[in-house]
Amino acid sequence: MFQELDMVVLRHDIAEYRLQKGDIGTVVHLYGSGEACEVEFVNAQGDTVALLTLEAKDIRPLQGREILHVRELAQATA
């Protein structure tokens, strides 16, 4: 289903990493036959925000007719 370097879309919020549904990440490693993926999420400066192991159900492929959107990354809570 997924391949390394695919751009993927998060299907749900992950509050502890300040990620929101719709955030875009890149598959950097596949586990097994693709049941799980290591996905990197970066900010506009290219800094890694999160590097997470996600199941295939947590992400979906980025579609060619979708428009990208920018949002400010929420500050971490103390």
MODELLER restraints for C-alpha pairs under 7 A, 6 or more apart:
rsr = mdl.restraints
at = mdl.atoms
rsr.add(forms.Gaussian(group=physical.xy_distance, feature=features.Distance(at['CA:1:A'], at['CA:34:A']), mean=6.62, stdev=0.5))
rsr.add(forms.Gaussian(group=physical.xy_distance, feature=features.Distance(at['CA:2:A'], at['CA:34:A']), mean=6.45, stdev=0.5))
rsr.add(forms.Gaussian(group=physical.xy_distance, feature=features.Distance(at['CA:3:A'], at['CA:27:A']), mean=6.98, stdev=0.5))
rsr.add(forms.Gaussian(group=physical.xy_distance, feature=features.Distance(at['CA:4:A'], at['CA:27:A']), mean=5.09, stdev=0.5))
rsr.add(forms.Gaussian(group=physical.xy_distance, feature=features.Distance(at['CA:4:A'], at['CA:28:A']), mean=5.27, stdev=0.5))
rsr.add(forms.Gaussian(group=physical.xy_distance, feature=features.Distance(at['CA:4:A'], at['CA:29:A']), mean=5.73, stdev=0.5))
rsr.add(forms.Gaussian(group=physical.xy_distance, feature=features.Distance(at['CA:4:A'], at['CA:30:A']), mean=6.68, stdev=0.5))
rsr.add(forms.Gaussian(group=physical.xy_distance, feature=features.Distance(at['CA:5:A'], at['CA:26:A']), mean=5.60, stdev=0.5))
rsr.add(forms.Gaussian(group=physical.xy_distance, feature=features.Distance(at['CA:5:A'], at['CA:27:A']), mean=5.01, stdev=0.5))
rsr.add(forms.Gaussian(group=physical.xy_distance, feature=features.Distance(at['CA:5:A'], at['CA:28:A']), mean=5.75, stdev=0.5))
rsr.add(forms.Gaussian(group=physical.xy_distance, feature=features.Distance(at['CA:6:A'], at['CA:26:A']), mean=5.62, stdev=0.5))
rsr.add(forms.Gaussian(group=physical.xy_distance, feature=features.Distance(at['CA:6:A'], at['CA:27:A']), mean=5.41, stdev=0.5))
rsr.add(forms.Gaussian(group=physical.xy_distance, feature=features.Distance(at['CA:7:A'], at['CA:24:A']), mean=6.66, stdev=0.5))
rsr.add(forms.Gaussian(group=physical.xy_distance, feature=features.Distance(at['CA:7:A'], at['CA:25:A']), mean=5.70, stdev=0.5))
rsr.add(forms.Gaussian(group=physical.xy_distance, feature=features.Distance(at['CA:7:A'], at['CA:26:A']), mean=4.55, stdev=0.5))
rsr.add(forms.Gaussian(group=physical.xy_distance, feature=features.Distance(at['CA:7:A'], at['CA:27:A']), mean=6.51, stdev=0.5))
rsr.add(forms.Gaussian(group=physical.xy_distance, feature=features.Distance(at['CA:7:A'], at['CA:61:A']), mean=6.59, stdev=0.5))
rsr.add(forms.Gaussian(group=physical.xy_distance, feature=features.Distance(at['CA:7:A'], at['CA:62:A']), mean=5.90, stdev=0.5))
rsr.add(forms.Gaussian(group=physical.xy_distance, feature=features.Distance(at['CA:8:A'], at['CA:24:A']), mean=5.60, stdev=0.5))
rsr.add(forms.Gaussian(group=physical.xy_distance, feature=features.Distance(at['CA:8:A'], at['CA:25:A']), mean=5.34, stdev=0.5))
rsr.add(forms.Gaussian(group=physical.xy_distance, feature=features.Distance(at['CA:8:A'], at['CA:26:A']), mean=5.96, stdev=0.5))
rsr.add(forms.Gaussian(group=physical.xy_distance, feature=features.Distance(at['CA:8:A'], at['CA:59:A']), mean=6.13, stdev=0.5))
rsr.add(forms.Gaussian(group=physical.xy_distance, feature=features.Distance(at['CA:8:A'], at['CA:60:A']), mean=5.49, stdev=0.5))
rsr.add(forms.Gaussian(group=physical.xy_distance, feature=features.Distance(at['CA:8:A'], at['CA:61:A']), mean=4.61, stdev=0.5))
rsr.add(forms.Gaussian(group=physical.xy_distance, feature=features.Distance(at['CA:8:A'], at['CA:62:A']), mean=5.06, stdev=0.5))
rsr.add(forms.Gaussian(group=physical.xy_distance, feature=features.Distance(at['CA:9:A'], at['CA:22:A']), mean=5.41, stdev=0.5))
rsr.add(forms.Gaussian(group=physical.xy_distance, feature=features.Distance(at['CA:9:A'], at['CA:23:A']), mean=5.71, stdev=0.5))
rsr.add(forms.Gaussian(group=physical.xy_distance, feature=features.Distance(at['CA:9:A'], at['CA:24:A']), mean=4.67, stdev=0.5))
rsr.add(forms.Gaussian(group=physical.xy_distance, feature=features.Distance(at['CA:9:A'], at['CA:25:A']), mean=6.38, stdev=0.5))
rsr.add(forms.Gaussian(group=physical.xy_distance, feature=features.Distance(at['CA:9:A'], at['CA:59:A']), mean=5.37, stdev=0.5))
rsr.add(forms.Gaussian(group=physical.xy_distance, feature=features.Distance(at['CA:9:A'], at['CA:60:A']), mean=5.23, stdev=0.5))
rsr.add(forms.Gaussian(group=physical.xy_distance, feature=features.Distance(at['CA:9:A'], at['CA:61:A']), mean=6.10, stdev=0.5))
rsr.add(forms.Gaussian(group=physical.xy_distance, feature=features.Distance(at['CA:9:A'], at['CA:62:A']), mean=5.81, stdev=0.5))
rsr.add(forms.Gaussian(group=physical.xy_distance, feature=features.Distance(at['CA:10:A'], at['CA:21:A']), mean=5.21, stdev=0.5))
rsr.add(forms.Gaussian(group=physical.xy_distance, feature=features.Distance(at['CA:10:A'], at['CA:22:A']), mean=5.16, stdev=0.5))
rsr.add(forms.Gaussian(group=physical.xy_distance, feature=features.Distance(at['CA:10:A'], at['CA:23:A']), mean=5.47, stdev=0.5))
rsr.add(forms.Gaussian(group=physical.xy_distance, feature=features.Distance(at['CA:10:A'], at['CA:24:A']), mean=6.38, stdev=0.5))
rsr.add(forms.Gaussian(group=physical.xy_distance, feature=features.Distance(at['CA:10:A'], at['CA:58:A']), mean=6.18, stdev=0.5))
rsr.add(forms.Gaussian(group=physical.xy_distance, feature=features.Distance(at['CA:10:A'], at['CA:59:A']), mean=4.63, stdev=0.5))
rsr.add(forms.Gaussian(group=physical.xy_distance, feature=features.Distance(at['CA:10:A'], at['CA:60:A']), mean=6.69, stdev=0.5))
rsr.add(forms.Gaussian(group=physical.xy_distance, feature=features.Distance(at['CA:11:A'], at['CA:21:A']), mean=5.13, stdev=0.5))
rsr.add(forms.Gaussian(group=physical.xy_distance, feature=features.Distance(at['CA:11:A'], at['CA:22:A']), mean=6.33, stdev=0.5))
rsr.add(forms.Gaussian(group=physical.xy_distance, feature=features.Distance(at['CA:11:A'], at['CA:58:A']), mean=5.40, stdev=0.5))
rsr.add(forms.Gaussian(group=physical.xy_distance, feature=features.Distance(at['CA:11:A'], at['CA:59:A']), mean=5.25, stdev=0.5))
rsr.add(forms.Gaussian(group=physical.xy_distance, feature=features.Distance(at['CA:11:A'], at['CA:60:A']), mean=6.87, stdev=0.5))
rsr.add(forms.Gaussian(group=physical.xy_distance, feature=features.Distance(at['CA:12:A'], at['CA:20:A']), mean=6.33, stdev=0.5))
rsr.add(forms.Gaussian(group=physical.xy_distance, feature=features.Distance(at['CA:12:A'], at['CA:21:A']), mean=4.22, stdev=0.5))
rsr.add(forms.Gaussian(group=physical.xy_distance, feature=features.Distance(at['CA:12:A'], at['CA:58:A']), mean=6.94, stdev=0.5))
rsr.add(forms.Gaussian(group=physical.xy_distance, feature=features.Distance(at['CA:13:A'], at['CA:19:A']), mean=5.61, stdev=0.5))
rsr.add(forms.Gaussian(group=physical.xy_distance, feature=features.Distance(at['CA:13:A'], at['CA:20:A']), mean=4.11, stdev=0.5))
rsr.add(forms.Gaussian(group=physical.xy_distance, feature=features.Distance(at['CA:13:A'], at['CA:21:A']), mean=4.75, stdev=0.5))
rsr.add(forms.Gaussian(group=physical.xy_distance, feature=features.Distance(at['CA:14:A'], at['CA:20:A']), mean=6.25, stdev=0.5))
rsr.add(forms.Gaussian(group=physical.xy_distance, feature=features.Distance(at['CA:17:A'], at['CA:50:A']), mean=6.51, stdev=0.5))
rsr.add(forms.Gaussian(group=physical.xy_distance, feature=features.Distance(at['CA:18:A'], at['CA:74:A']), mean=6.33, stdev=0.5))
rsr.add(forms.Gaussian(group=physical.xy_distance, feature=features.Distance(at['CA:24:A'], at['CA:41:A']), mean=6.70, stdev=0.5))
rsr.add(forms.Gaussian(group=physical.xy_distance, feature=features.Distance(at['CA:25:A'], at['CA:39:A']), mean=5.96, stdev=0.5))
rsr.add(forms.Gaussian(group=physical.xy_distance, feature=features.Distance(at['CA:25:A'], at['CA:40:A']), mean=5.35, stdev=0.5))
rsr.add(forms.Gaussian(group=physical.xy_distance, feature=features.Distance(at['CA:25:A'], at['CA:41:A']), mean=4.49, stdev=0.5))
rsr.add(forms.Gaussian(group=physical.xy_distance, feature=features.Distance(at['CA:26:A'], at['CA:39:A']), mean=5.36, stdev=0.5))
rsr.add(forms.Gaussian(group=physical.xy_distance, feature=features.Distance(at['CA:26:A'], at['CA:40:A']), mean=5.29, stdev=0.5))
rsr.add(forms.Gaussian(group=physical.xy_distance, feature=features.Distance(at['CA:26:A'], at['CA:41:A']), mean=6.65, stdev=0.5))
rsr.add(forms.Gaussian(group=physical.xy_distance, feature=features.Distance(at['CA:27:A'], at['CA:37:A']), mean=6.35, stdev=0.5))
rsr.add(forms.Gaussian(group=physical.xy_distance, feature=features.Distance(at['CA:27:A'], at['CA:38:A']), mean=5.84, stdev=0.5))
rsr.add(forms.Gaussian(group=physical.xy_distance, feature=features.Distance(at['CA:27:A'], at['CA:39:A']), mean=4.48, stdev=0.5))
rsr.add(forms.Gaussian(group=physical.xy_distance, feature=features.Distance(at['CA:27:A'], at['CA:40:A']), mean=6.50, stdev=0.5))
rsr.add(forms.Gaussian(group=physical.xy_distance, feature=features.Distance(at['CA:28:A'], at['CA:38:A']), mean=5.59, stdev=0.5))
rsr.add(forms.Gaussian(group=physical.xy_distance, feature=features.Distance(at['CA:28:A'], at['CA:39:A']), mean=5.72, stdev=0.5))
rsr.add(forms.Gaussian(group=physical.xy_distance, feature=features.Distance(at['CA:28:A'], at['CA:40:A']), mean=6.67, stdev=0.5))
rsr.add(forms.Gaussian(group=physical.xy_distance, feature=features.Distance(at['CA:29:A'], at['CA:37:A']), mean=5.69, stdev=0.5))
rsr.add(forms.Gaussian(group=physical.xy_distance, feature=features.Distance(at['CA:29:A'], at['CA:38:A']), mean=4.94, stdev=0.5))
rsr.add(forms.Gaussian(group=physical.xy_distance, feature=features.Distance(at['CA:30:A'], at['CA:36:A']), mean=6.27, stdev=0.5))
rsr.add(forms.Gaussian(group=physical.xy_distance, feature=features.Distance(at['CA:30:A'], at['CA:37:A']), mean=4.57, stdev=0.5))
rsr.add(forms.Gaussian(group=physical.xy_distance, feature=features.Distance(at['CA:30:A'], at['CA:38:A']), mean=6.35, stdev=0.5))
rsr.add(forms.Gaussian(group=physical.xy_distance, feature=features.Distance(at['CA:31:A'], at['CA:37:A']), mean=5.81, stdev=0.5))
rsr.add(forms.Gaussian(group=physical.xy_distance, feature=features.Distance(at['CA:35:A'], at['CA:55:A']), mean=5.87, stdev=0.5))
rsr.add(forms.Gaussian(group=physical.xy_distance, feature=features.Distance(at['CA:35:A'], at['CA:56:A']), mean=5.54, stdev=0.5))
rsr.add(forms.Gaussian(group=physical.xy_distance, feature=features.Distance(at['CA:36:A'], at['CA:53:A']), mean=6.63, stdev=0.5))
rsr.add(forms.Gaussian(group=physical.xy_distance, feature=features.Distance(at['CA:36:A'], at['CA:54:A']), mean=5.51, stdev=0.5))
rsr.add(forms.Gaussian(group=physical.xy_distance, feature=features.Distance(at['CA:36:A'], at['CA:55:A']), mean=4.20, stdev=0.5))
rsr.add(forms.Gaussian(group=physical.xy_distance, feature=features.Distance(at['CA:36:A'], at['CA:56:A']), mean=5.54, stdev=0.5))
rsr.add(forms.Gaussian(group=physical.xy_distance, feature=features.Distance(at['CA:37:A'], at['CA:53:A']), mean=5.51, stdev=0.5))
rsr.add(forms.Gaussian(group=physical.xy_distance, feature=features.Distance(at['CA:37:A'], at['CA:54:A']), mean=5.39, stdev=0.5))
rsr.add(forms.Gaussian(group=physical.xy_distance, feature=features.Distance(at['CA:37:A'], at['CA:55:A']), mean=6.28, stdev=0.5))
rsr.add(forms.Gaussian(group=physical.xy_distance, feature=features.Distance(at['CA:38:A'], at['CA:51:A']), mean=6.75, stdev=0.5))
rsr.add(forms.Gaussian(group=physical.xy_distance, feature=features.Distance(at['CA:38:A'], at['CA:52:A']), mean=5.50, stdev=0.5))
rsr.add(forms.Gaussian(group=physical.xy_distance, feature=features.Distance(at['CA:38:A'], at['CA:53:A']), mean=4.38, stdev=0.5))
rsr.add(forms.Gaussian(group=physical.xy_distance, feature=features.Distance(at['CA:38:A'], at['CA:54:A']), mean=6.29, stdev=0.5))
rsr.add(forms.Gaussian(group=physical.xy_distance, feature=features.Distance(at['CA:39:A'], at['CA:51:A']), mean=5.66, stdev=0.5))
rsr.add(forms.Gaussian(group=physical.xy_distance, feature=features.Distance(at['CA:39:A'], at['CA:52:A']), mean=5.37, stdev=0.5))
rsr.add(forms.Gaussian(group=physical.xy_distance, feature=features.Distance(at['CA:39:A'], at['CA:53:A']), mean=6.28, stdev=0.5))
rsr.add(forms.Gaussian(group=physical.xy_distance, feature=features.Distance(at['CA:39:A'], at['CA:54:A']), mean=6.92, stdev=0.5))
rsr.add(forms.Gaussian(group=physical.xy_distance, feature=features.Distance(at['CA:40:A'], at['CA:48:A']), mean=6.80, stdev=0.5))
rsr.add(forms.Gaussian(group=physical.xy_distance, feature=features.Distance(at['CA:40:A'], at['CA:50:A']), mean=5.87, stdev=0.5))
rsr.add(forms.Gaussian(group=physical.xy_distance, feature=features.Distance(at['CA:40:A'], at['CA:51:A']), mean=4.43, stdev=0.5))
rsr.add(forms.Gaussian(group=physical.xy_distance, feature=features.Distance(at['CA:40:A'], at['CA:52:A']), mean=6.55, stdev=0.5))
rsr.add(forms.Gaussian(group=physical.xy_distance, feature=features.Distance(at['CA:41:A'], at['CA:48:A']), mean=5.92, stdev=0.5))
rsr.add(forms.Gaussian(group=physical.xy_distance, feature=features.Distance(at['CA:41:A'], at['CA:49:A']), mean=5.51, stdev=0.5))
rsr.add(forms.Gaussian(group=physical.xy_distance, feature=features.Distance(at['CA:41:A'], at['CA:50:A']), mean=5.23, stdev=0.5))
rsr.add(forms.Gaussian(group=physical.xy_distance, feature=features.Distance(at['CA:41:A'], at['CA:51:A']), mean=6.35, stdev=0.5))
rsr.add(forms.Gaussian(group=physical.xy_distance, feature=features.Distance(at['CA:42:A'], at['CA:48:A']), mean=4.34, stdev=0.5))
rsr.add(forms.Gaussian(group=physical.xy_distance, feature=features.Distance(at['CA:42:A'], at['CA:49:A']), mean=5.05, stdev=0.5))
rsr.add(forms.Gaussian(group=physical.xy_distance, feature=features.Distance(at['CA:43:A'], at['CA:49:A']), mean=6.42, stdev=0.5))
